[in-house]
Amino acid sequence: MGRDHYVSKVTKLRENPQVRDFEVFRETNHRKRKMGLPEVYFDHTFIDFLKDNYSRILRAIDKDPGLETHNTISR
């Protein structure tokens, strides 16, 4: 998957109403199917992660994994 395709897919995921309006529709997203299982596609933890890290996720595609930097705590 190329960079542009990856960025497009992540952006489309974030713009999807199931993600974008998660807080608004959170209580109503759990309709039951015929088999009794709820129609749940995303959970609160995933949505929080995606929204909090969206820009970091997009920037990560442009970084060389061999050049990863680590933050250290000085004491």
Biopython code that builds the backbone (N, CA, C, O; Angstrom):
import numpy as np
from Bio.PDB.StructureBuilder import StructureBuilder

atoms = [
    (1, "MET", "N", (0.853, -1.156, 0.000)),
    (1, "MET", "CA", (0.000, 0.000, 0.000)),
    (1, "MET", "C", (0.909, 1.231, 0.000)),
    (1, "MET", "O", (1.802, 1.345, 0.840)),
    (2, "GLY", "N", (0.687, 2.128, -0.918)),
    (2, "GLY", "CA", (1.486, 3.344, -1.000)),
    (2, "GLY", "C", (1.064, 4.391, 0.021)),
    (2, "GLY", "O", (0.019, 4.268, 0.660)),
    (3, "ARG", "N", (1.890, 5.417, 0.166)),
    (3, "ARG", "CA", (1.648, 6.474, 1.131)),
    (3, "ARG", "C", (0.292, 7.153, 0.908)),
    (3, "ARG", "O", (-0.492, 7.302, 1.845)),
    (4, "ASP", "N", (0.022, 7.562, -0.327)),
    (4, "ASP", "CA", (-1.217, 8.282, -0.612)),
    (4, "ASP", "C", (-2.449, 7.424, -0.336)),
    (4, "ASP", "O", (-3.459, 7.918, 0.166)),
    (5, "HIS", "N", (-2.361, 6.147, -0.664)),
    (5, "HIS", "CA", (-3.474, 5.231, -0.416)),
    (5, "HIS", "C", (-3.701, 5.064, 1.096)),
    (5, "HIS", "O", (-4.841, 5.069, 1.561)),
    (6, "TYR", "N", (-2.619, 4.918, 1.846)),
    (6, "TYR", "CA", (-2.698, 4.785, 3.310)),
    (6, "TYR", "C", (-3.336, 6.025, 3.926)),
    (6, "TYR", "O", (-4.261, 5.918, 4.731)),
    (7, "VAL", "N", (-2.838, 7.206, 3.545)),
    (7, "VAL", "CA", (-3.368, 8.468, 4.075)),
    (7, "VAL", "C", (-4.846, 8.603, 3.720)),
    (7, "VAL", "O", (-5.649, 9.025, 4.552)),
    (8, "SER", "N", (-5.200, 8.252, 2.510)),
    (8, "SER", "CA", (-6.600, 8.324, 2.079)),
    (8, "SER", "C", (-7.491, 7.421, 2.920)),
    (8, "SER", "O", (-8.570, 7.836, 3.342)),
    (9, "LYS", "N", (-7.054, 6.195, 3.165)),
    (9, "LYS", "CA", (-7.856, 5.238, 3.933)),
    (9, "LYS", "C", (-8.021, 5.673, 5.389)),
    (9, "LYS", "O", (-9.111, 5.561, 5.949)),
    (10, "VAL", "N", (-6.942, 6.170, 6.003)),
    (10, "VAL", "CA", (-7.026, 6.623, 7.403)),
    (10, "VAL", "C", (-7.928, 7.847, 7.493)),
    (10, "VAL", "O", (-8.713, 7.973, 8.434)),
    (11, "THR", "N", (-7.823, 8.742, 6.527)),
    (11, "THR", "CA", (-8.665, 9.941, 6.507)),
    (11, "THR", "C", (-10.130, 9.563, 6.312)),
    (11, "THR", "O", (-11.004, 10.107, 6.987)),
    (12, "LYS", "N", (-10.404, 8.644, 5.404)),
    (12, "LYS", "CA", (-11.783, 8.190, 5.188)),
    (12, "LYS", "C", (-12.342, 7.524, 6.446)),
    (12, "LYS", "O", (-13.518, 7.694, 6.769)),
    (13, "LEU", "N", (-11.509, 6.772, 7.150)),
    (13, "LEU", "CA", (-11.955, 6.135, 8.389)),
    (13, "LEU", "C", (-12.347, 7.196, 9.409)),
    (13, "LEU", "O", (-13.393, 7.091, 10.050)),
    (14, "ARG", "N", (-11.511, 8.215, 9.559)),
    (14, "ARG", "CA", (-11.794, 9.274, 10.533)),
    (14, "ARG", "C", (-13.045, 10.068, 10.153)),
    (14, "ARG", "O", (-13.773, 10.527, 11.034)),
    (15, "GLU", "N", (-13.301, 10.234, 8.864)),
    (15, "GLU", "CA", (-14.459, 10.992, 8.397)),
    (15, "GLU", "C", (-15.741, 10.158, 8.374)),
    (15, "GLU", "O", (-16.830, 10.709, 8.217)),
    (16, "ASN", "N", (-15.624, 8.856, 8.525)),
    (16, "ASN", "CA", (-16.795, 7.983, 8.530)),
    (16, "ASN", "C", (-17.726, 8.378, 9.674)),
    (16, "ASN", "O", (-17.258, 8.583, 10.793)),
    (17, "PRO", "N", (-19.029, 8.488, 9.423)),
    (17, "PRO", "CA", (-19.965, 8.885, 10.481)),
    (17, "PRO", "C", (-19.905, 7.992, 11.727)),
    (17, "PRO", "O", (-20.157, 8.465, 12.835)),
    (18, "GLN", "N", (-19.577, 6.716, 11.556)),
    (18, "GLN", "CA", (-19.466, 5.817, 12.714)),
    (18, "GLN", "C", (-18.344, 6.267, 13.644)),
    (18, "GLN", "O", (-18.419, 6.059, 14.855)),
    (19, "VAL", "N", (-17.299, 6.885, 13.080)),
    (19, "VAL", "CA", (-16.172, 7.383, 13.871)),
    (19, "VAL", "C", (-16.401, 8.842, 14.239)),
    (19, "VAL", "O", (-16.339, 9.212, 15.412)),
    (20, "ARG", "N", (-16.668, 9.670, 13.230)),
    (20, "ARG", "CA", (-16.822, 11.111, 13.428)),
    (20, "ARG", "C", (-17.892, 11.442, 14.463)),
    (20, "ARG", "O", (-17.681, 12.302, 15.317)),
    (21, "ASP", "N", (-19.025, 10.776, 14.395)),
    (21, "ASP", "CA", (-20.156, 11.078, 15.274)),
    (21, "ASP", "C", (-20.316, 10.050, 16.382)),
    (21, "ASP", "O", (-21.411, 9.881, 16.918)),
    (22, "PHE", "N", (-19.248, 9.371, 16.727)),
    (22, "PHE", "CA", (-19.325, 8.281, 17.701)),
    (22, "PHE", "C", (-19.973, 8.712, 19.007)),
    (22, "PHE", "O", (-20.842, 8.010, 19.524)),
    (23, "GLU", "N", (-19.568, 9.845, 19.545)),
    (23, "GLU", "CA", (-20.112, 10.305, 20.824)),
    (23, "GLU", "C", (-21.593, 10.611, 20.715)),
    (23, "GLU", "O", (-22.352, 10.348, 21.648)),
    (24, "VAL", "N", (-22.011, 11.159, 19.593)),
    (24, "VAL", "CA", (-23.416, 11.518, 19.385)),
    (24, "VAL", "C", (-24.275, 10.271, 19.287)),
    (24, "VAL", "O", (-25.351, 10.201, 19.880)),
    (25, "PHE", "N", (-23.800, 9.290, 18.539)),
    (25, "PHE", "CA", (-24.583, 8.087, 18.274)),
    (25, "PHE", "C", (-24.205, 6.910, 19.165)),
    (25, "PHE", "O", (-24.686, 5.796, 18.955)),
    (26, "ARG", "N", (-23.372, 7.138, 20.128)),
    (26, "ARG", "CA", (-22.835, 6.051, 20.958)),
    (26, "ARG", "C", (-23.925, 5.147, 21.537)),
    (26, "ARG", "O", (-23.815, 3.923, 21.477)),
    (27, "GLU", "N", (-24.948, 5.738, 22.083)),
    (27, "GLU", "CA", (-26.014, 4.945, 22.705)),
    (27, "GLU", "C", (-26.908, 4.274, 21.662)),
    (27, "GLU", "O", (-27.455, 3.201, 21.916)),
    (28, "THR", "N", (-27.059, 4.890, 20.504)),
    (28, "THR", "CA", (-27.965, 4.331, 19.497)),
    (28, "THR", "C", (-27.251, 3.396, 18.530)),
    (28, "THR", "O", (-27.911, 2.749, 17.717)),
    (29, "ASN", "N", (-25.934, 3.303, 18.591)),
    (29, "ASN", "CA", (-25.178, 2.446, 17.679)),
    (29, "ASN", "C", (-25.327, 0.964, 18.003)),
    (29, "ASN", "O", (-24.864, 0.122, 17.234)),
    (30, "HIS", "N", (-25.946, 0.636, 19.094)),
    (30, "HIS", "CA", (-25.983, -0.752, 19.534)),
    (30, "HIS", "C", (-27.330, -1.411, 19.249)),
    (30, "HIS", "O", (-27.910, -2.063, 20.117)),
    (31, "ARG", "N", (-27.821, -1.234, 18.019)),
    (31, "ARG", "CA", (-29.055, -1.910, 17.626)),
    (31, "ARG", "C", (-28.784, -3.404, 17.509)),
    (31, "ARG", "O", (-27.663, -3.824, 17.223)),
    (32, "LYS", "N", (-29.805, -4.185, 17.728)),
    (32, "LYS", "CA", (-29.623, -5.636, 17.623)),
    (32, "LYS", "C", (-29.955, -6.133, 16.228)),
    (32, "LYS", "O", (-30.891, -5.660, 15.583)),
    (33, "ARG", "N", (-29.169, -7.093, 15.783)),
    (33, "ARG", "CA", (-29.430, -7.759, 14.513)),
    (33, "ARG", "C", (-30.466, -8.843, 14.735)),
    (33, "ARG", "O", (-30.926, -9.067, 15.855)),
    (34, "LYS", "N", (-30.825, -9.512, 13.650)),
    (34, "LYS", "CA", (-31.794, -10.604, 13.733)),
    (34, "LYS", "C", (-31.299, -11.725, 14.646)),
    (34, "LYS", "O", (-32.101, -12.377, 15.316)),
    (35, "MET", "N", (-29.988, -11.954, 14.678)),
    (35, "MET", "CA", (-29.428, -13.026, 15.488)),
    (35, "MET", "C", (-29.202, -12.593, 16.936)),
    (35, "MET", "O", (-28.684, -13.372, 17.736)),
    (36, "GLY", "N", (-29.583, -11.362, 17.284)),
    (36, "GLY", "CA", (-29.461, -10.907, 18.651)),
    (36, "GLY", "C", (-28.125, -10.268, 18.993)),
    (36, "GLY", "O", (-27.939, -9.799, 20.116)),
    (37, "LEU", "N", (-27.182, -10.241, 18.041)),
    (37, "LEU", "CA", (-25.890, -9.621, 18.305)),
    (37, "LEU", "C", (-25.971, -8.125, 18.012)),
    (37, "LEU", "O", (-26.610, -7.732, 17.036)),
    (38, "PRO", "N", (-25.351, -7.291, 18.820)),
    (38, "PRO", "CA", (-25.400, -5.849, 18.566)),
    (38, "PRO", "C", (-24.566, -5.463, 17.355)),
    (38, "PRO", "O", (-23.567, -6.113, 17.047)),
    (39, "GLU", "N", (-24.981, -4.398, 16.665)),
    (39, "GLU", "CA", (-24.232, -3.871, 15.534)),
    (39, "GLU", "C", (-23.185, -2.900, 16.060)),
    (39, "GLU", "O", (-23.385, -1.686, 16.015)),
    (40, "VAL", "N", (-22.090, -3.416, 16.551)),
    (40, "VAL", "CA", (-21.016, -2.592, 17.102)),
    (40, "VAL", "C", (-19.794, -2.748, 16.205)),
    (40, "VAL", "O", (-19.315, -3.858, 15.970)),
    (41, "TYR", "N", (-19.303, -1.631, 15.715)),
    (41, "TYR", "CA", (-18.144, -1.677, 14.834)),
    (41, "TYR", "C", (-16.900, -1.121, 15.514)),
    (41, "TYR", "O", (-15.796, -1.598, 15.251)),
    (42, "PHE", "N", (-17.051, -0.141, 16.368)),
    (42, "PHE", "CA", (-15.933, 0.487, 17.047)),
    (42, "PHE", "C", (-16.257, 0.589, 18.531)),
    (42, "PHE", "O", (-17.419, 0.721, 18.914)),
    (43, "ASP", "N", (-15.227, 0.527, 19.358)),
    (43, "ASP", "CA", (-15.464, 0.759, 20.776)),
    (43, "ASP", "C", (-14.838, 2.085, 21.180)),
    (43, "ASP", "O", (-14.055, 2.669, 20.430)),
    (44, "HIS", "N", (-15.186, 2.547, 22.354)),
    (44, "HIS", "CA", (-14.768, 3.852, 22.833)),
    (44, "HIS", "C", (-13.245, 3.979, 22.875)),
    (44, "HIS", "O", (-12.709, 5.034, 22.534)),
    (45, "THR", "N", (-12.548, 2.938, 23.282)),
    (45, "THR", "CA", (-11.084, 2.972, 23.365)),
    (45, "THR", "C", (-10.460, 3.204, 21.993)),
    (45, "THR", "O", (-9.548, 4.019, 21.857)),
    (46, "PHE", "N", (-10.943, 2.495, 20.980)),
    (46, "PHE", "CA", (-10.402, 2.667, 19.633)),
    (46, "PHE", "C", (-10.667, 4.068, 19.098)),
    (46, "PHE", "O", (-9.777, 4.686, 18.513)),
    (47, "ILE", "N", (-11.878, 4.575, 19.291)),
    (47, "ILE", "CA", (-12.229, 5.911, 18.805)),
    (47, "ILE", "C", (-11.359, 6.959, 19.480)),
    (47, "ILE", "O", (-10.851, 7.859, 18.811)),
    (48, "ASP", "N", (-11.179, 6.861, 20.789)),
    (48, "ASP", "CA", (-10.307, 7.799, 21.509)),
    (48, "ASP", "C", (-8.882, 7.733, 20.971)),
    (48, "ASP", "O", (-8.253, 8.767, 20.748)),
    (49, "PHE", "N", (-8.374, 6.531, 20.763)),
    (49, "PHE", "CA", (-7.024, 6.361, 20.231)),
    (49, "PHE", "C", (-6.894, 7.007, 18.859)),
    (49, "PHE", "O", (-5.949, 7.757, 18.612)),
    (50, "LEU", "N", (-7.831, 6.724, 17.970)),
    (50, "LEU", "CA", (-7.772, 7.256, 16.615)),
    (50, "LEU", "C", (-7.840, 8.779, 16.616)),
    (50, "LEU", "O", (-7.055, 9.435, 15.930)),
    (51, "LYS", "N", (-8.768, 9.341, 17.377)),
    (51, "LYS", "CA", (-8.909, 10.796, 17.399)),
    (51, "LYS", "C", (-7.716, 11.473, 18.057)),
    (51, "LYS", "O", (-7.270, 12.521, 17.590)),
    (52, "ASP", "N", (-7.198, 10.902, 19.119)),
    (52, "ASP", "CA", (-6.049, 11.497, 19.823)),
    (52, "ASP", "C", (-4.751, 11.373, 19.035)),
    (52, "ASP", "O", (-3.857, 12.204, 19.191)),
    (53, "ASN", "N", (-4.633, 10.358, 18.199)),
    (53, "ASN", "CA", (-3.370, 10.080, 17.510)),
    (53, "ASN", "C", (-3.443, 10.217, 15.994)),
    (53, "ASN", "O", (-2.521, 9.799, 15.293)),
    (54, "TYR", "N", (-4.502, 10.785, 15.489)),
    (54, "TYR", "CA", (-4.702, 10.881, 14.037)),
    (54, "TYR", "C", (-3.503, 11.524, 13.337)),
    (54, "TYR", "O", (-2.974, 10.957, 12.380)),
    (55, "SER", "N", (-3.075, 12.684, 13.794)),
    (55, "SER", "CA", (-1.960, 13.365, 13.126)),
    (55, "SER", "C", (-0.661, 12.571, 13.282)),
    (55, "SER", "O", (0.158, 12.544, 12.364)),
    (56, "ARG", "N", (-0.468, 11.933, 14.422)),
    (56, "ARG", "CA", (0.728, 11.109, 14.642)),
    (56, "ARG", "C", (0.713, 9.899, 13.712)),
    (56, "ARG", "O", (1.756, 9.503, 13.193)),
    (57, "ILE", "N", (-0.443, 9.319, 13.502)),
    (57, "ILE", "CA", (-0.580, 8.166, 12.604)),
    (57, "ILE", "C", (-0.212, 8.579, 11.181)),
    (57, "ILE", "O", (0.499, 7.851, 10.488)),
    (58, "LEU", "N", (-0.693, 9.745, 10.742)),
    (58, "LEU", "CA", (-0.373, 10.212, 9.396)),
    (58, "LEU", "C", (1.103, 10.559, 9.248)),
    (58, "LEU", "O", (1.699, 10.276, 8.209)),
    (59, "ARG", "N", (1.699, 11.164, 10.266)),
    (59, "ARG", "CA", (3.121, 11.505, 10.197)),
    (59, "ARG", "C", (4.003, 10.261, 10.219)),
    (59, "ARG", "O", (5.103, 10.271, 9.666)),
    (60, "ALA", "N", (3.535, 9.203, 10.844)),
    (60, "ALA", "CA", (4.331, 7.984, 10.985)),
    (60, "ALA", "C", (4.672, 7.365, 9.633)),
    (60, "ALA", "O", (5.717, 6.729, 9.500)),
    (61, "ILE", "N", (3.828, 7.533, 8.646)),
    (61, "ILE", "CA", (4.079, 6.939, 7.333)),
    (61, "ILE", "C", (5.314, 7.538, 6.669)),
    (61, "ILE", "O", (5.939, 6.889, 5.830)),
    (62, "ASP", "N", (5.676, 8.773, 7.034)),
    (62, "ASP", "CA", (6.814, 9.445, 6.413)),
    (62, "ASP", "C", (8.123, 9.257, 7.171)),
    (62, "ASP", "O", (9.155, 9.781, 6.750)),
    (63, "LYS", "N", (8.104, 8.532, 8.266)),
    (63, "LYS", "CA", (9.313, 8.347, 9.065)),
    (63, "LYS", "C", (9.969, 7.007, 8.765)),
    (63, "LYS", "O", (9.298, 5.991, 8.580)),
    (64, "ASP", "N", (11.276, 7.032, 8.724)),
    (64, "ASP", "CA", (12.060, 5.815, 8.551)),
    (64, "ASP", "C", (12.048, 5.065, 9.879)),
    (64, "ASP", "O", (12.483, 5.624, 10.886)),
    (65, "PRO", "N", (11.569, 3.826, 9.921)),
    (65, "PRO", "CA", (11.497, 3.098, 11.186)),
    (65, "PRO", "C", (12.867, 2.888, 11.832)),
    (65, "PRO", "O", (12.954, 2.675, 13.042)),
    (66, "GLY", "N", (13.929, 2.946, 11.040)),
    (66, "GLY", "CA", (15.271, 2.791, 11.581)),
    (66, "GLY", "C", (15.764, 4.026, 12.323)),
    (66, "GLY", "O", (16.773, 3.967, 13.026)),
    (67, "LEU", "N", (15.059, 5.143, 12.171)),
    (67, "LEU", "CA", (15.467, 6.390, 12.805)),
    (67, "LEU", "C", (14.579, 6.753, 13.983)),
    (67, "LEU", "O", (14.481, 7.922, 14.355)),
    (68, "GLU", "N", (13.945, 5.774, 14.559)),
    (68, "GLU", "CA", (13.039, 6.017, 15.677)),
    (68, "GLU", "C", (13.798, 6.628, 16.853)),
    (68, "GLU", "O", (14.885, 6.170, 17.204)),
    (69, "THR", "N", (13.228, 7.647, 17.448)),
    (69, "THR", "CA", (13.837, 8.279, 18.614)),
    (69, "THR", "C", (13.054, 7.894, 19.853)),
    (69, "THR", "O", (11.846, 7.663, 19.797)),
    (70, "HIS", "N", (13.753, 7.829, 20.961)),
    (70, "HIS", "CA", (13.132, 7.475, 22.229)),
    (70, "HIS", "C", (13.252, 8.646, 23.180)),
    (70, "HIS", "O", (14.312, 9.263, 23.286)),
    (71, "ASN", "N", (12.175, 8.950, 23.865)),
    (71, "ASN", "CA", (12.222, 9.985, 24.895)),
    (71, "ASN", "C", (12.706, 9.346, 26.182)),
    (71, "ASN", "O", (12.224, 8.289, 26.591)),
    (72, "THR", "N", (13.665, 10.004, 26.811)),
    (72, "THR", "CA", (14.166, 9.487, 28.082)),
    (72, "THR", "C", (13.864, 10.493, 29.174)),
    (72, "THR", "O", (13.835, 11.700, 28.937)),
    (73, "ILE", "N", (13.648, 9.992, 30.342)),
    (73, "ILE", "CA", (13.386, 10.830, 31.504)),
    (73, "ILE", "C", (14.699, 11.006, 32.255)),
    (73, "ILE", "O", (15.316, 10.033, 32.688)),
    (74, "SER", "N", (15.113, 12.248, 32.402)),
    (74, "SER", "CA", (16.359, 12.500, 33.144)),
    (74, "SER", "C", (16.016, 12.693, 34.608)),
    (74, "SER", "O", (15.036, 13.351, 34.955)),
    (75, "ARG", "N", (16.831, 12.113, 35.447)),
    (75, "ARG", "CA", (16.577, 12.187, 36.898)),
    (75, "ARG", "C", (17.652, 12.956, 37.571)),
    (75, "ARG", "O", (17.617, 13.129, 38.790)),
]
sb = StructureBuilder()
sb.init_structure("model")
sb.init_model(0)
sb.init_chain("A")
sb.init_seg("    ")
for serial, (resi, resn, name, xyz) in enumerate(atoms, 1):
    if name == "N":
        sb.init_residue(resn, " ", resi, " ")
    sb.init_atom(name, np.array(xyz, "f"), 0.0, 1.0, " ", f" {name:<3s}", serial, name[0])
structure = sb.get_structure()
